[in-house]
């Protein structure tokens, strides 16, 4: 499904709030930009690029839309690469060029038990999803993370049936989390809906479990993107028909059986 609109506009930074980090981990920030004048569907993303980058950093950076509220467009930024480190240095009043909302979105099936599976910064699209869901009492969050829990916007999930955060600091904890992930997904295998966002090893594990359990699951891919509109072919993935498709325009959300994630690469915490 293609994006419903492709606005491109300059927005001002309202605030840039450090959320946490430490222990050598990339710090996390909440970036709030001035109201964009459009609405979005949870799962969509924007491309952002400060004009002051000039030719130093040519491409924009894709960020999942966490939410759009009265005070503006909310995004989570983890300063993990050169571009996101530069974004983390933004200050109130600076101008950022934003194009979006882009891509498709997660399914919303109000009467079905829905499980949100988030890994690390993959919690971002679920902030708006949880707030906007017509029946949040049918929604549960299972969140795996490495930074301290207070580094993430967990307060935004207080209205759900259940929100569980599991911190991973060593291989033993990771193994327990994967086991818990499988047990939890089993409860949604018949008539439920599973939605996942996070790093690719996390998504490979969720996909493998979903196919084994025959659970209906959608995955939001975090492929590298340069243009966000299907022109540069920098984000291609293989669909269920072994065809190359652009993640930015055909995704970023795919049904688990409709996307191929390399089986040669290791899933979360272990060998394929």
C-alpha positions as CSV (number, residue, x, y, z in Angstrom):
1,X,0.0,0.0,0.0
2,X,1.4,3.4,-0.9
3,X,1.5,6.3,1.3
4,X,-1.7,8.4,1.3
5,X,0.2,11.6,0.9
6,X,3.8,12.8,0.6
7,X,4.0,16.2,2.2
8,X,7.4,17.9,2.4
9,X,7.6,20.8,4.8
10,X,9.9,22.6,7.2
11,X,9.0,22.1,10.9
12,X,10.7,23.7,13.9
13,X,12.1,21.8,16.9
14,X,9.8,22.3,19.9
15,X,12.0,20.3,22.3
16,X,14.6,17.7,22.4
17,X,14.4,15.7,25.6
18,X,17.1,13.2,26.7
19,X,15.4,10.0,27.9
20,X,18.3,8.0,29.0
21,X,21.2,5.7,28.0
22,X,24.4,5.1,29.8
23,X,26.8,2.2,30.3
24,X,28.2,2.8,26.8
25,X,24.8,2.4,25.1
26,X,23.6,5.0,22.5
27,X,21.4,7.6,24.3
28,X,17.8,7.9,23.5
29,X,15.9,11.2,22.9
30,X,12.3,12.4,22.3
31,X,12.2,14.9,19.5
32,X,9.0,17.0,19.2
33,X,8.5,19.0,16.1
34,X,5.9,21.7,15.5
35,X,2.4,20.4,14.5
36,X,2.7,19.1,10.9
37,X,-1.0,19.7,9.9
38,X,-1.6,16.1,9.0
39,X,-2.7,12.9,10.7
40,X,-1.0,9.5,10.4
41,X,-1.7,5.8,10.8
42,X,0.5,4.0,13.4
43,X,3.3,2.2,11.6
44,X,4.0,5.0,9.2
45,X,7.2,7.0,9.2
46,X,8.8,10.2,8.1
47,X,12.1,11.2,6.6
48,X,13.8,14.1,8.3
49,X,16.8,16.2,7.4
50,X,18.0,19.5,8.8
51,X,18.8,21.9,5.9
52,X,22.0,23.0,7.7
53,X,23.5,19.6,6.9
54,X,24.2,20.9,3.4
55,X,26.3,18.4,1.5
56,X,27.8,17.0,4.6
57,X,25.1,14.4,5.1
58,X,23.1,14.2,1.8
59,X,20.3,11.8,2.8
60,X,17.6,12.2,5.3
61,X,17.0,9.8,8.1
62,X,13.8,7.6,8.5
63,X,12.1,7.7,11.8
64,X,8.9,5.9,12.9
65,X,6.1,8.3,13.9
66,X,5.6,7.8,17.6
67,X,2.5,10.1,17.7
68,X,1.0,13.4,16.5
69,X,-0.6,15.4,19.3
70,X,-1.6,19.0,19.8
71,X,1.9,20.0,20.7
72,X,3.4,18.4,17.6
73,X,5.0,15.5,15.9
74,X,6.7,13.1,18.3
75,X,9.7,11.0,17.3
76,X,12.2,8.8,19.2
77,X,15.8,9.2,18.2
78,X,18.6,6.8,19.3
79,X,22.0,8.3,18.6
80,X,23.5,5.2,17.1
81,X,25.0,6.5,13.8
82,X,26.4,9.6,12.4
83,X,23.1,11.0,11.2
84,X,21.1,10.2,14.4
85,X,24.0,11.6,16.5
86,X,23.6,14.9,14.6
87,X,19.9,14.8,15.1
88,X,20.4,14.4,18.8
89,X,22.2,17.7,18.9
90,X,19.1,19.6,17.6
91,X,17.9,22.5,19.7
92,X,14.5,24.3,20.1
93,X,13.8,26.6,17.2
94,X,16.0,24.9,14.6
95,X,14.4,23.9,11.3
96,X,14.1,20.3,10.1
97,X,12.8,19.3,6.6
98,X,10.2,16.6,7.0
99,X,8.5,14.5,4.3
100,X,5.7,12.1,5.1
101,X,3.8,10.4,6.5
102,X,5.1,7.6,4.4
103,X,4.5,3.8,4.0
104,X,1.7,1.6,5.2
105,X,0.5,0.9,8.7
106,X,-0.3,-1.8,11.3
107,X,-3.6,-3.5,11.2
108,X,-6.2,-2.4,13.8
109,X,-8.8,-5.1,14.6
110,X,-10.5,-3.7,17.7
111,X,-12.3,-6.9,18.9
112,X,-9.3,-9.2,18.5
113,X,-6.7,-9.8,21.2
114,X,-3.7,-7.9,20.0
115,X,-0.1,-8.4,21.1
116,X,2.4,-5.7,20.5
117,X,6.0,-6.9,20.5
118,X,8.7,-4.2,20.6
119,X,12.4,-4.5,20.7
120,X,14.4,-1.4,21.9
121,X,13.7,1.6,19.7
122,X,11.0,-0.5,18.0
123,X,8.6,0.7,20.7
124,X,8.2,4.0,18.8
125,X,5.3,3.2,16.5
126,X,3.4,1.6,19.3
127,X,3.1,4.8,21.3
128,X,0.5,6.1,18.9
129,X,-1.0,2.7,18.3
130,X,-1.7,2.2,22.0
131,X,-3.2,5.6,22.5
132,X,-5.4,5.5,19.4
133,X,-6.7,1.9,19.7
134,X,-10.5,1.8,20.0
135,X,-10.4,-0.9,22.7
136,X,-7.0,-0.8,24.5
137,X,-8.3,-3.3,27.0
138,X,-7.7,-5.9,24.2
139,X,-4.1,-4.9,23.7
140,X,-1.0,-6.2,25.5
141,X,2.6,-5.0,25.1
142,X,5.7,-7.2,25.6
143,X,8.8,-5.0,25.4
144,X,12.4,-6.3,25.3
145,X,15.0,-3.6,26.0
146,X,18.6,-3.1,27.0
147,X,18.6,0.4,28.4
148,X,17.0,1.1,31.8
149,X,13.2,1.0,31.6
150,X,12.9,4.7,32.5
151,X,14.7,5.4,29.2
152,X,11.5,4.5,27.3
153,X,8.0,6.2,27.2
154,X,6.4,3.3,29.0
155,X,3.9,5.7,30.7
156,X,2.2,6.0,27.4
157,X,1.0,2.3,27.6
158,X,-0.8,2.6,30.9
159,X,-4.2,2.2,29.4
160,X,-3.5,-1.3,27.9
161,X,-4.7,-4.6,29.3
162,X,-1.1,-5.3,30.2
163,X,2.3,-3.8,29.5
164,X,5.4,-5.9,30.4
165,X,9.0,-4.7,30.0
166,X,11.8,-7.2,30.1
167,X,15.4,-6.0,30.3
168,X,18.1,-8.0,28.6
169,X,21.6,-7.6,30.0
170,X,23.2,-11.0,29.5
171,X,22.7,-14.1,27.3
172,X,20.8,-15.9,30.1
173,X,18.3,-13.1,30.3
174,X,18.0,-13.0,26.5
175,X,17.3,-16.8,26.4
176,X,14.6,-16.4,29.0
177,X,13.0,-13.6,27.1
178,X,12.9,-15.6,23.9
179,X,11.2,-18.4,25.7
180,X,8.7,-16.0,27.2
181,X,8.2,-14.5,23.8
182,X,7.2,-17.9,22.4
183,X,4.9,-18.7,25.3
184,X,3.2,-15.4,25.0
185,X,2.7,-15.6,21.2
186,X,1.2,-19.0,21.6
187,X,-1.8,-17.4,23.4
188,X,-2.5,-15.3,20.3
189,X,-2.1,-18.2,17.7
190,X,-5.9,-18.7,17.4
191,X,-7.9,-15.6,16.5
192,X,-5.4,-13.0,17.8
193,X,-3.2,-10.5,16.1
194,X,0.6,-10.0,16.7
195,X,2.4,-6.8,15.7
196,X,6.2,-6.5,16.0
197,X,8.8,-3.8,15.5
198,X,12.5,-3.9,16.4
199,X,15.9,-4.9,15.1
200,X,16.1,-7.6,12.4
201,X,17.3,-10.5,14.7
202,X,14.2,-9.8,16.9
203,X,11.9,-9.8,13.8
204,X,13.4,-13.0,12.5
205,X,12.6,-14.7,15.8
206,X,9.1,-13.3,15.9
207,X,8.5,-14.4,12.2
208,X,9.8,-17.9,12.9
209,X,7.6,-18.3,15.9
210,X,4.6,-16.9,14.0
211,X,5.0,-19.3,11.2
212,X,5.5,-22.2,13.6
213,X,2.5,-21.3,15.7
214,X,0.4,-20.2,12.7
215,X,-0.2,-16.9,14.4
216,X,-1.3,-13.9,12.3
217,X,1.6,-11.5,12.6
218,X,2.8,-8.3,11.0
219,X,6.4,-7.1,11.1
220,X,7.7,-3.6,10.6
221,X,11.1,-3.6,8.9
222,X,13.8,-1.1,9.9
223,X,15.7,-1.3,6.6
224,X,18.1,1.5,5.7
225,X,16.4,4.2,3.6
226,X,17.7,7.1,1.7
227,X,14.8,8.7,-0.1
228,X,11.7,7.2,1.5
229,X,9.6,7.4,-1.7
230,X,10.8,4.3,-3.7
231,X,13.2,6.0,-6.0
232,X,16.7,5.1,-4.7
233,X,16.1,1.3,-4.2
234,X,18.2,1.4,-1.0
235,X,15.7,-0.4,1.2
236,X,14.6,-3.4,-0.9
237,X,13.4,-6.6,0.7
238,X,12.2,-9.9,-0.7
239,X,8.5,-10.5,-0.5
240,X,6.8,-13.9,-0.2
241,X,7.0,-14.4,-3.9
242,X,10.8,-13.9,-3.8
243,X,10.4,-10.5,-5.6
244,X,12.4,-7.4,-4.6
245,X,10.2,-4.7,-3.2
246,X,10.9,-1.3,-1.7
247,X,10.3,-1.3,2.0
248,X,9.5,2.4,2.0
249,X,6.5,2.1,-0.3
250,X,5.4,-1.6,0.0
251,X,6.0,-1.6,3.7
252,X,7.5,-0.9,6.2
253,X,4.8,-3.3,7.6
254,X,4.5,-6.7,6.1
255,X,2.6,-9.8,7.1
256,X,5.1,-12.4,8.4
257,X,4.4,-14.9,5.5
258,X,4.7,-12.1,2.9
259,X,8.3,-11.1,3.6
260,X,11.6,-13.0,3.5
261,X,14.1,-12.4,6.2
262,X,17.5,-14.0,5.5
263,X,17.5,-17.5,7.0
264,X,21.3,-17.4,6.7
265,X,21.5,-14.8,9.4
266,X,21.1,-15.7,13.1
267,X,17.8,-15.0,14.8
268,X,17.8,-13.3,18.2
269,X,20.3,-14.7,20.5
270,X,21.5,-17.8,18.6
271,X,22.0,-19.8,15.4
272,X,19.4,-20.1,12.7
